[in-house]
Amino acid sequence: MTTLPRPTRPERRLPAVRETSAGGVVVDVHEGRARIAIIARRNRSGRVEWCLPKGHVEAGETLVQTAEREVAEETGIKGRVLIDLGIVEYWFSTPSHRIHKMVYHYLLERTGGRLTIEEDPDHEAIDAAWAPLDEVHRTLTFPNERRIARVAWQRLAGTA
């Protein structure tokens, strides 16, 4: 008896949506050492991830304005964008969409504020900390954000 292959159903492809965010590396020099503000948040499975502050562009905002606002909201630190550090691009899925995410990162100079998560309107950040810029790669969860921090370090050191 010959077994016929089962008919395959066409694969249902989720619709793709593009999202744009901006944020970055806000630098402060403390006791002669560069440090940056990072945040902790919980991912969908509840695991804590240490990240660079970033968020969605609001209507009428430029990427630079978004980066400055998001850093202030998520860390409490006010900053002024100095230079572009690069773009992180990735895909992820929700039950209804595939998301193509573009995150624009900037180097910011601290101009004021104090480290706090109390100003985060979305309450995504569960903690904020200062991390030495030359050691932050040991703390940041994602390789692409470690790369952005390394670029910031190289730009400040004058080696990039």
Secondary structure, DSSP 8 states (H G I E B T S, - for coil): ---------------EEEEEEEEEEEEEEETTEEEEEEEEEE-TTS-EEEE--EEE--TT--HHHHHHHHHHHHHSEEEEEEEEEEEEEEEEE-SS-EEEEEEEEEEEEEEEE---STT-TT---SEEEEEETTTGGGT-S-HHHHHHHHHHHHHHHT--
